[in-house]
Structure formats: structure tokens, C-alpha cells
């Protein structure tokens, strides 16, 4: 919704190359040969509290790729891809921004195309089908 409301298209985030950060400190691979991908639904008091921006930052921080968007029912949907260790670390106990409250995190294996960058998408009414093949990851 933010993108449409602000009059800007969906946007991609391309992090700067060659910078050391928390991912390197934890030993998370930048581009694993066999990335894992999870389809995630976050629920709680998230929208309007900077949760998507926080999640985008966390993807970058953990050397992950993926896309995320708000759902009209208040949840946030994401597909997160990267090394098993980095994905597990991010999803094991997400804190979110100070104003947000994460009540539940549902994650299942993603069967669609593995994202190759970080993208924030427009709001939709229903989440993607877990088995969906998305042409533009």
C-alpha cells in the first residue's frame, strides 16, 4: 500500500558491495550454492510501524534475498532466501522495530522462484500460494 499510496512503483534494494557487516561476523554466506527459501507470514501489530523497512534491513544484514509486502488483513508476507543458517537465524526470534509487536511467524518451504534481490512489493488482499511459480522473484 505504501508504494501505491506514495505514487511510486514497487522498489528494489541493491545493497552496497564489499562492505563487512553482521552477516560476515556470523559467517553467513553471501550467495550460497544451494539457497533455501521460506514463505513467511508475520502477524501482529506490524503495519504502520516500520516493519517492512526493518525486515528489508534485516535481509540485507543477514546476506539474504527476498520480497515482502503488506497484506490487507494486517499481516506481512515475505519470501526469504539464502543460507540455511541465515534464514533460521532471522526467523528464530524476530524482534521487529520498537513500535511493532510480532505475535506469530508462520514459515514453510517456498516452491516458487528463489529471489535474487531484495524487493518491497505493493499490498495485496491474499498471500501467494506456497506452490506458486512467480516469474519475477
C-alpha positions as semicolon CSV with decimal commas, in nm:
position;residue;x (nm);y (nm);z (nm)
1;X;0,000;0,000;0,000
2;X;0,282;0,238;0,080
3;X;0,413;0,223;-0,274
4;X;0,075;0,290;-0,435
5;X;-0,022;0,549;-0,174
6;X;0,305;0,736;-0,223
7;X;0,269;0,721;-0,600
8;X;0,590;0,523;-0,654
9;X;0,625;0,180;-0,812
10;X;0,748;-0,125;-0,627
11;X;1,111;-0,081;-0,543
12;X;1,421;-0,292;-0,532
13;X;1,701;-0,254;-0,282
14;X;2,052;-0,324;-0,403
15;X;2,288;-0,323;-0,106
16;X;2,641;-0,187;-0,150
17;X;2,903;-0,446;-0,243
18;X;3,210;-0,529;-0,041
19;X;3,107;-0,396;0,298
20;X;3,167;-0,601;0,612
21;X;2,864;-0,635;0,833
22;X;2,683;-0,862;1,078
23;X;2,638;-1,135;0,816
24;X;3,012;-1,175;0,785
25;X;3,050;-1,166;1,163
26;X;2,809;-1,462;1,190
27;X;2,966;-1,638;0,892
28;X;2,652;-1,626;0,674
29;X;2,729;-1,691;0,307
30;X;2,651;-1,408;0,067
31;X;2,544;-1,629;-0,225
32;X;2,516;-1,994;-0,118
33;X;2,528;-2,257;-0,394
34;X;2,201;-2,412;-0,271
35;X;1,994;-2,141;-0,104
36;X;1,689;-2,230;0,100
37;X;1,372;-2,026;0,056
38;X;1,088;-1,985;0,306
39;X;0,743;-1,834;0,257
40;X;0,671;-1,639;0,574
41;X;0,359;-1,477;0,717
42;X;0,417;-1,240;1,008
43;X;0,115;-1,136;1,215
44;X;0,068;-0,888;1,495
45;X;0,075;-0,509;1,521
46;X;0,307;-0,455;1,223
47;X;0,173;-0,223;0,956
48;X;0,229;0,146;1,012
49;X;0,519;0,077;1,248
50;X;0,810;0,044;1,002
51;X;0,805;-0,336;0,995
52;X;0,872;-0,369;0,619
53;X;1,167;-0,129;0,639
54;X;1,301;-0,320;0,940
55;X;1,263;-0,652;0,755
56;X;1,432;-0,514;0,443
57;X;1,723;-0,404;0,659
58;X;1,739;-0,747;0,829
59;X;1,751;-0,923;0,490
60;X;2,049;-0,708;0,393
61;X;2,215;-0,754;0,731
62;X;2,191;-1,136;0,707
63;X;2,301;-1,163;0,340
64;X;1,953;-1,273;0,239
65;X;1,742;-1,205;-0,068
66;X;1,365;-1,188;-0,082
67;X;1,049;-0,991;-0,127
68;X;0,800;-0,857;0,122
69;X;0,465;-0,683;0,123
70;X;0,171;-0,591;0,342
71;X;-0,150;-0,792;0,322
72;X;-0,485;-0,619;0,355
73;X;-0,565;-0,821;0,671
74;X;-0,272;-0,663;0,861
75;X;-0,018;-0,941;0,815
76;X;0,314;-0,904;0,634
77;X;0,409;-1,165;0,375
78;X;0,767;-1,240;0,272
79;X;0,978;-1,488;0,084
80;X;1,323;-1,510;0,240
81;X;1,612;-1,689;0,067
82;X;1,977;-1,754;0,145
83;X;2,190;-1,984;0,355
84;X;2,005;-2,216;0,593
85;X;2,191;-2,063;0,889
86;X;2,098;-1,705;0,797
87;X;1,731;-1,783;0,726
88;X;1,699;-1,980;1,051
89;X;1,870;-1,704;1,248
90;X;1,636;-1,437;1,111
91;X;1,318;-1,638;1,166
92;X;1,408;-1,793;1,504
93;X;1,327;-1,485;1,712
94;X;1,250;-1,174;1,504
95;X;1,220;-0,861;1,718
96;X;1,085;-0,609;1,468
97;X;1,101;-0,233;1,512
98;X;1,035;-0,086;1,856
99;X;0,675;0,013;1,780
100;X;0,574;-0,321;1,623
101;X;0,456;-0,636;1,800
102;X;0,512;-0,970;1,629
103;X;0,255;-1,220;1,756
104;X;0,313;-1,510;1,518
105;X;0,554;-1,622;1,246
106;X;0,444;-1,897;1,006
107;X;0,718;-2,025;0,773
108;X;0,704;-2,305;0,516
109;X;0,931;-2,408;0,230
110;X;0,887;-2,188;-0,078
111;X;0,842;-2,381;-0,404
112;X;0,849;-2,080;-0,636
113;X;1,141;-1,898;-0,793
114;X;1,419;-1,814;-0,550
115;X;1,452;-1,434;-0,515
116;X;1,777;-1,285;-0,648
117;X;1,745;-0,942;-0,485
118;X;1,550;-0,760;-0,216
119;X;1,216;-0,619;-0,328
120;X;0,935;-0,439;-0,149
121;X;0,604;-0,506;-0,323
122;X;0,264;-0,338;-0,317
123;X;-0,009;-0,456;-0,079
124;X;-0,240;-0,737;-0,187
125;X;-0,551;-0,895;-0,037
126;X;-0,430;-1,257;-0,024
127;X;-0,088;-1,416;0,022
128;X;0,086;-1,602;-0,261
129;X;0,017;-1,970;-0,294
130;X;0,309;-2,160;-0,143
131;X;0,339;-2,363;-0,463
132;X;0,315;-2,058;-0,688
133;X;0,576;-2,008;-0,953
134;X;0,649;-1,638;-0,962
135;X;0,814;-1,519;-1,280
136;X;0,972;-1,217;-1,114
137;X;1,150;-1,318;-0,797
